[in-house]
């Protein structure tokens, strides 16, 4: 990747790390699917305003919109709901570490579903290390229930398929901003009935000021701005490279949790994060060239 792409990747890691921090605050008062809906619907409004300002038009092709609904399901509706549900039981730091398994799933999916991102011996070793790192993390005494940790891993699988699927929009000539906007619009439409029927958010008390600010941060920084960066990098660097953003997310998320949420990182969790990090380095392979 170029220097500019690496700079965007770091910026993306920082704002996405904030997602776990913001979510940890929000889940105390707002149900998880409702958080997911508020996140994508708010981001859709922000991105539509930006598109209007930039003079970028949304696609009108029905096939493109069908793809955007599929992308919204894989990249937003499913993983957001699973992660926020899991964070009702997990710390933001542990959730971010488990989410770092996404590149391992992406490597496997890309090998079978693409022609230009084949698996190598180094990547096989990286996947093995990733599995070992998760084995260290799963069942961590202070980490929360196993089912919540598994939900994070399932979210990573959904993200992996989204990374592969998302490459087609650049090939169709859809601008990154339009792709980001279209997928959050689609995911908001998908999530709305589930939030209304399953969680009946009108029965909850009005959220406090910290939760409102957390949702504003999640919408503007961790979604609207983040997805512009995401599709911009994906269109030029490929699915496996964009997946490396999760290598950078856990340290920022853990740091935010420790400083502002008074979370702690156990030795077992630190060991699991380090093992997964080494696995990601093997997947990247650049240090061995």
N, C-alpha and C positions, 0 to 999 in steps of 0.2 A: 504493500500500500504506500501511497505518497505521504509526505509530511502533513499535508492538509487533511487527508483522510484520517491519519492518526490523531490529529488535533480534534477533529470532529468526533472521533471514537471516544476520546477521553471526556469531552464535553457531554456526550451522550451517557457515558457511565455515571457522571456526577449527577445529572438530572434524574436518571433512572434509579440511582441509589436513593434519592429523595422519595421515591414512590413507597418504599418499605417504611421509611420514617413517617411520612404523612399517613400511610394506611394504619400504622400502629396507633396513631392518635385517633383516627376516624372510626375504627372498628369498635371503640368503646361506646359509641353512641349511635352509629348508623349500621344497619345490616349489610352484609358483604355484597350481595347482588345490587343493592341500591347504590352502594359506593361505586361499583363498576359502572352502573348506568350514569350516575352523576359525572363520573370521570370522563366518559366518552361523549356524552351529550354536551357537557360544558366545553370540552375540547373542540367539538364540531362547530360550536358557535364562534369560538375564538378563531379557528382556522378559516371559516367562511369569511369572517371580517378581513383576515389577512389576504385571502385570495382576491376579494373585491378591491382591496387597496393596491395589490400588485397587478391587477388586471388579468388574472389567470382564470380561465373558465373551467368548469367541471365537465367531465366527459359525459356524452349523451348516448354512447353506444350501449345497448342492452347487454352485450356480452361482457363489456368492461364492468358494468354494474353487478352482473352475476359474480364476476371474479372478486369485486370489492366486498360483496356480502360473504363470500367464502373466506376472504382475508380477514374481515371483521370478526367472523366466528372463531377462526383459528388464532388470531393475533390479539384479540381483545376480549370477546365475550367469554370464551372458555377459560383462558389463563387468568384473567383478572378476577373472575368469580372464584376460581379455585384458590388463588393466592390470598385474597382477602378473607375467604372462609378459613383458610389455614392460619392466618394471622390473628384470628380470634383466640388461638391457643399457643402460637409460636412467637418468639421475639423477632424483631425486624432483622437483627443480625443473622440469626439462624436461617430465616426464610431466604435471605439474600444469598447465603452460602449454598443452600440446596438448589436455588434457582440457577446457580453457576453450572449445573449439569446440562443446561440447554445446548451448549456447543457439542457435547458428546453425542447427544441425540441427533443433532444436525449433521454431524460427520457421517453417522450411520445412514440417515435418511438421504443425504446428498449422494452417497455412494450408489444407492439403488435407484434414485429418482433423477439424477442429472448425469450428463456425459463428461463434464469438465471438472468435477470435484470428486475424484476417486479416492478411496481410502488407501493409505500406505501403512508400512510396518510401524513407523513412528506414531501414526494416528491410532493404530490398533493398541499399541502400548499405552497411549494416552487414555483411550477408552477404558482399558483395564484399570489404570490408576484412578480414573474417575469413579468407577464402580467400587473400588476399594475405599476411596474417600467417603462415599455415601454410606458404605457398610460401617465405617467408623462413626458416622454421624447418627445414623438411624438408631433410635432407642436411647439417645443421650439422656441421662437421668434428668437433667435440668432443661431439656429441649422441648418438652411437650409431648403429646400423644403421637404414636407412630402414624395414625391415619392422617393427621395434619401434615406430617412430613411427606407422606406419599402424595398428598394433593399438590404440593409444590413440584414434585417430580413429574406428575402428570401435566402440570402447566408447562413444564419445560418441553415435554413431548409435543404439545400443541404449538408452542413457539417454534420448535424445530421445523415442523411442517409448514408453518407460516413463512419462515425464512426461505424455504425452497419455492413455495408458491408465489411469493412476492416478487421474484425476479421477472415474472412475465409482464409486469406493468411497464417497466422500462423498455422492454422489447416491443410493447404495443404503442410506445411513444407517449404514455401518460406521464405528465410532470409529477415529480415527487410530492409537491405540495397538494396536488389534486388527489393523488393516491392516498396520502395521509388523511385528507379531509373525507374522502369517500368512504374509507374503511371505518372511521369513527362514527360517521352518520349511519352506516349499515349496522354497526354493532350496537348503537343506541336503539335502533329499531328492534333488533333481536332481543336485547335485554329488557326493554320496557315492560312487556307483558309478564315476564318472569319476576321482575321486581314488584310489580303491582299485585300479582296473584299470590306469590309465595311469601312475600315479606310485609305486604300492606304497610308501607312506610308512614302513612298518615296516622297510624296508631302510636307512633313513637313521639317522644317529646322533641321539641325544637332543639337542634344541636347548639352546643355552647360556642363561644367565640373561638377558642383554640381549634375546635373541630372544623369550623367554617373556614378559618385561615388555612388549615391543613388541606381541605378540599380545593381551595383556590390554588394553592401551590401545586397540588397534584394535577389539576386541570391545565394550568398555564405552562408550568415548567416541565413536569414529568410526563405530560401527554402531548399537548399541542406542539411545543418546541421540540420535544424528544422525537416525535414521529417525523417531523420534517428532516431532522438529522438522520434518523433511521433509514428512510427511503433514499435519501441523498447518498449515503454510504453504500447501501445495498445495490443501487443501480450501477455502481462503478467497481466495488470491491468484492462482491460476491457473498453468498450465504454463509460460507464458513468464516470469512473474515468478520462479517458483522456479528457473528455469534461470539467472537472474542470479547465483545463488550462486557460479557458477564465475568471475565477475568478481572476487570477493574471495578465492578460494582460492589462486591462484598466488602472490601476494605473501607470504602466510603460509607456504606450502609452501617457497618459495625461501628465505625467512628461516630456517626450521627446518633446511633442508639445509645452508645456509652455516654456521650457528652450530654445529650438532651433528655433521654428517656431512662437514664440510670440502669441500663442493661449491663450485663456482664458476659464475657466470652470465656467459657470453660476451656481447660486444656484439651479435652477431647474434641470440642468444636474447632479449636485452633488447629489441631492436628488434621482433622478432616478437611479444613479449608486449605491447608498447605499441600496436602496430597492432591486435592482437586486442582490446585494452582499448577503444580508440577505436571499433572496430566494435560492441562490446557497448553502448557508450554510445549509439550510433545506434539499435541495436535497442530499447533501453529508451525512448528518445525523450523522456524527461521534461525534460531540460535545454533542449529546444527548444520547450517549451510555454509 
